[in-house]
Amino acid sequence: MNFFSALGSFDFLMHALLGGLLASIACGIVGAFVVVRRIGYMAGGIAHTVLGGMGIAYYLGHPPMGGALISALIAAFIISAVSRHAAEQEDTIISALWAVGMATGVLFIAKTPGYNVDLMSYLFGNVLMISQQDLLFIAILDVAIIAITLLFYRQLVLVCFDPEFATIRGIPVAAVHTLLLCMVALTVVILIQIVGLILVIAMLTLPAASARLFSTSLALMMLIATLLGGMLTSIGLGLSFTWDLPAGASTAVLSGIAYLVALGAKKMWQARAKSRSQRKGFGAGLSS
Amino acid sequence: MNSPSIEISNISFSYPQVQVLKDINLTLRGDEFLGIVGPNGGGKSTLLKLILGLLEPDTGEIRVLGRTPEHARPLIGYVPQFATFDSKFPIKVRDTVMQGRFGTRKHQFFYTRTDRLKTAEAMERTDILDLQDLPMTALSGGQRQRVLIARALACDPQLLLLDEPTANIDPHQGENIFGLLHRLHDEVSIVLISHDIGFITRCVTRVACLNRTLVCHSTSPVENELLQEIYGMPLSRVEHETNLDAGVRP
């Protein structure tokens, strides 16, 4: 049975496809900010801290995704406070959150009585387990991210582009930065269900980094990253179904390949543009 | 326009371990164009940050346009060095200039007609209207600098502060920037910091030399002894007279 006919007959496959597409929206929008603001490491810190929250929620018998959401937001607030007040220790503190958060999760999961959850599905995602309820949860988070972006797009862009100028023009830079990290936290929670927390970084950075090579504005970069992310998760799912591969890992590897291809395409494009302008002669290029 | 734009009295500033500025006094009239020169690490950027209220002086007082620096910010146009930016940031010229409109009113979820008009006006004054749809990545160093000047002008400032506007751009474009500033000087007071002493003396009305302490001079060619004094080593001044665009002061 091929992937497309299977989509029609298996609900779980359809859910996985929709989950990937919905995740791509958050991923494209927030990934663009992560890439231009260069906060991939902070995003990684938030992603790994989340396991602590999931483990505790699981231990207490609550839904792990609730724990994930709360711990992601707490991590976002801690990291933004650290970058404001103790920037020189930012790196150390993010590393500490990263490791301690994860370790806490592992400990709580180990001590949870009864049937033990498959830790691997938190780490590497299990997109085939996504339920209708999960889809709704992802859709709500998407709506929140889109709404924040529509409201504060210009402020977010300026804070990423030139925080000093933003301060001078009266924008509350610290608050905007915290808001941005909270958006990262929401995206992390979505992505954990699709690719797992270890591969979150791949989806947050690679589609956006590929999109940046061909974008003249941040909005365009978000659009391209969203479309690319949607393609990558769908193809990743298709490959995983066809060849019986883990879906999250397939998607992450595909994203890496797509980035390399985009880099190569950009280089070739630039070389062509250069040779074309040289053929035209130097006269045109000199006027300032 | 002749009430003082900047009044600095007896300010000192230290970063942990190092004193950067000592007993600085400066009064800038509204119609002045002040060039501040000095070696790297002499405290030029620190002084600009104090005027903008991004740093607090250890002692002394700063008044900008009769207000505290922080309250004066809506009236200050600031042009940072482009070298510190991410040159691959995807943003168009018009959107960059429009950023200067922040701080001109209370709530700014959307840009208004006035914002668009003022932005177009600022781009016209800096001669970049034909670049407005281009991404910043496609511009030369001199063009980027013009965009940043336009962004600073978009809020209709009464005081323009520039941090090394000719760093990293070729001399021809540097001349153009100074020609532009000379024209703007009719409408706003300007403070410009630069290590490029030759350029600076041509269009400013006053030169101040900053190396921990500030020494002011009226505009006249800087002498070798003075250079030696500021930079702390023997230096020779090279005269490079070239014809500037019409309207630029010799």
Interface residues (C-beta under 8 A of the other chain):
Chain A: V36 R38 L151 F152 R154 Q155 V157 L158 C160 F161 D162 E164 F165 A166 T167 I168 R169 G170 I171 R212 S215 T216 S217 L218 L220 M221 S288
Chain B: L52 L54 R73 P74 I76 Y78 P80 F85 D86 K88 F89 P90 I91 K92 D95 T96 M98 Q99 G100 F102 G103 Q108 F109 Y111 L134 P135 T137 S140 G142 Q143 R151 C155 H172 Q173 N176
